[in-house]
Amino acid sequence: MNRTGAPPDERSPTLSATEILSVAKLPPFLLDPLRAAFTVHERLHETDPAAFAAVAPRIQGIAASGESKVGAALFDRMPQLRIVSVMGVGYDGIDVAAAKERGIVVTHTPGVLNDDVADLAIALMLGVARGIGASDRYVRAGRWPEGPRPLARKVSGARLGLVGMGRIGQAIALRAAAFGMTIAYTARSAKPDLPYRYFESPRALAAETDFLVVITPGGAGTRKLIDASVLAALGPKGYVINVARGSVIDEAALVAALQNGTIAGAGLDVFENEPHVPQALWTMDRVLLTPHIGSATAETRHAMADLARANLEAYFAGRPLPTPVPECR
Ligand code: NAP
């Protein structure tokens, strides 16, 4: 056995000589197969900079998570770097322009997580509208004998507004249809093949919406797309659900809108400065908070890991990449 844990003769000599840097705390079901195929340096750039300096010139691949931040400064330490494989569909933390300038391809894991993220969006919508978190706390605090909880907000038949109508947005719309919801959306462009009403802007959509669900990519193109004016248009009976990225909502404006009653409530899986959540939200019954768990089921995380590994293996075996990001196709 060598230090990767695999007998050398079972590994492709080419692949086992290929050195990979993991830049995230990857799950064992990704890390172990990567170690069996490649020589993996696990977060060496953070844990042992001197050792990293010695191996950096040989590193050809990066294994990252959807939350990793990798840019020009790290790329420039690794002149042989050819691929960044992200285990996640969102890759807003990767400087793709800088990668392309250096001939580095970026891959991600679209599709396999649509169901889970859509399920969570629906769960947050139902949870915040029906006060499930607050009701759970009420029962656990022994307060039921004091009387019933305030009446909640009906979801079935309400108006859903999706900001983003891509893979996950469409999966959310399918689920919402089963709740008899009226479905509308905004995106960069209208989708004439879809049976939903299109609005030109988040503000116009919000004005016609009860539940505004945000499911765009993060990054510069969507930064603070949901600002105070969108929240004002949503109004005091409206709810925001964010399963996209924290950067897509102006978080200070959102906190203010919740404090002032400008909107009715929010279900949030993602935040501007994770893992930190504004303390003002901690005590609010009108919000439901989850710690970025959109794709966090065993089934989906395994599928994402398999795809992230398949991209690395395909690249180094000279096969077509299963899922390069759109900019690298
Ligand atoms: P996708 O298929 O690429 O869809 C993205 C949608 O966003 C498209 O409809 C796109 O419009 C729209 N969009 C992009 N920029 C926009 C803008 N400036 N204004 C309005 N709409 C815009 O991506 P996906 O697979 O559905 O994933 C979406 C995002 O979900 C990911 O990038 C990631 O950030 C997030 N996500 C979160 C979790 C979680 O754990 N909470 C898990 C997975 C993914 P067009 O269709 O017109 O191009």
Residues whose N, C-alpha, C, O or C-beta is under 5 A from the ligand:
A	BS01	NAP	V89 G90 V117 G164 M165 G166 R167 I168 G169 T186 A187 R188 S189 I215 T216 P217 G218 G221 T222 V243 A244 R245 D269 H292 I293 G294 S295
